[in-house]
């Protein structure tokens, strides 16, 4: 199971690269260790596009590298504290998604203008505002986890995004779809602001069926394999 999990974390990284969520060597993807030892996480110093299973390391709940070659990211508490707080979360993504960062700075509510937006609102998307700096301590990780609460994403204002899910495809595509929703909202704001969007009732109804993360994951996996 572990080799397959490492490959899946690496694939999630490469999928995020195809979706323009890379920021040189910053940003990370993790999955809960099935043996309870911590998280399997992209190693520091690598871009999303170049990550293979060899660059996925096991990090303990306290930040110690237990298996694999490479350094851990400073912001491992984003992942460990969210998974500590949420037993249902099996995977976490943190990126510096550019449209999401720009949108968060507008302080506008995220409107369900497109299908993607209905995955996150209503209520309005969660926003972590305690700091725009790096989340490098368990205390800040705990605070971020409280902001996410039982949601699937949060905007980390002046920083990036965090997304989570019950499996890797869901966490990765929550990050992808949040960025797409923020991009659509930003484009609409630049055109003078939205005049219409889905009602709360319609957004909730659409949420359960408009997107299937596994299908999108499989599609991009095929594209990457062909490349």
C-alpha positions, 0 to 999 in steps of 0.5 A, spaced: 500 500 500 505 504 501 509 504 494 502 506 491 500 511 496 507 515 495 506 514 487 499 517 488 502 523 492 507 524 486 501 524 481 497 529 485 503 534 485 504 533 477 496 534 476 497 541 480 502 543 476 498 542 470 493 546 473 498 552 474 498 551 481 506 550 482 510 556 485 517 554 483 519 549 489 513 551 494 507 548 495 505 541 498 501 535 497 500 530 503 496 523 505 495 520 511 499 514 513 495 508 513 499 505 519 498 512 523 505 514 523 504 521 520 503 523 513 506 522 506 508 528 504 512 531 498 519 533 500 522 540 500 526 543 494 522 540 488 517 543 484 510 540 483 512 538 476 518 533 477 515 530 483 516 522 483 515 517 488 522 518 490 521 525 493 515 523 497 517 522 504 514 520 511 513 525 516 511 524 523 506 528 527 511 532 530 515 533 524 521 528 524 522 525 517 521 517 518 522 514 511 525 517 505 530 521 502 529 529 502 527 535 507 520 536 510 517 542 508 517 548 514 509 548 513 508 541 515 503 543 521 498 545 515 497 538 514 498 534 520 494 539 524 488 539 520 489 531 519 489 531 527 483 535 527 479 531 522 479 524 522 475 524 516 481 527 512 485 523 508 489 528 504 491 535 504 493 540 499 497 547 500 498 551 494 499 559 492 494 559 487 494 565 484 487 567 482 485 565 489 490 569 492 488 575 488 481 574 490 482 573 497 485 580 497 478 583 494 474 581 501 469 580 496 464 574 498 465 568 493 459 567 489 457 561 485 457 563 478 460 557 475 459 550 477 466 550 481 463 555 486 457 551 488 462 546 491 464 551 496 458 556 497 454 557 501 456 559 506 461 563 504 468 560 503 472 560 509 478 565 510 484 564 515 486 571 517 491 570 523 497 571 519 499 571 511 506 568 513 508 561 513 504 556 518 510 553 521 508 551 528 503 546 531 499 552 534 498 556 527 496 549 524 491 548 529 488 555 528 488 554 521 484 547 522 479 551 526 478 555 520 477 550 516 472 546 521 468 541 517 469 545 510 473 542 504 477 548 503 480 555 506 483 561 503 489 563 506 489 571 505 495 574 503 498 567 502 495 561 498 489 556 499 488 549 503 484 544 501 482 537 504 478 531 502 477 524 504 482 521 499 487 524 494 483 526 488 478 529 492 483 534 496 487 535 489 481 537 485 478 541 491 484 545 490 483 545 483 476 547 483 477 553 488 482 556 484 477 556 478 472 558 482 476 564 484 478 566 477 471 566 475 469 571 480 475 575 479 474 575 471 467 577 473 469 583 478 474 586 473 467 586 468 464 590 473 461 585 478 456 579 478 449 581 477 447 573 477 449 567 481 446 560 483 441 561 489 443 557 495 438 552 494 441 551 487 448 551 489 447 546 494 443 541 489 448 542 484 454 540 489 453 533 489 453 531 482 456 537 478 463 534 478 466 527 480 474 528 482 476 521 481 474 522 473 478 528 473 484 525 476 483 519 471 483 524 465 489 528 467 493 521 469 492 519 462 494 525 459 500 525 464 502 518 462 501 520 455 506 526 455 
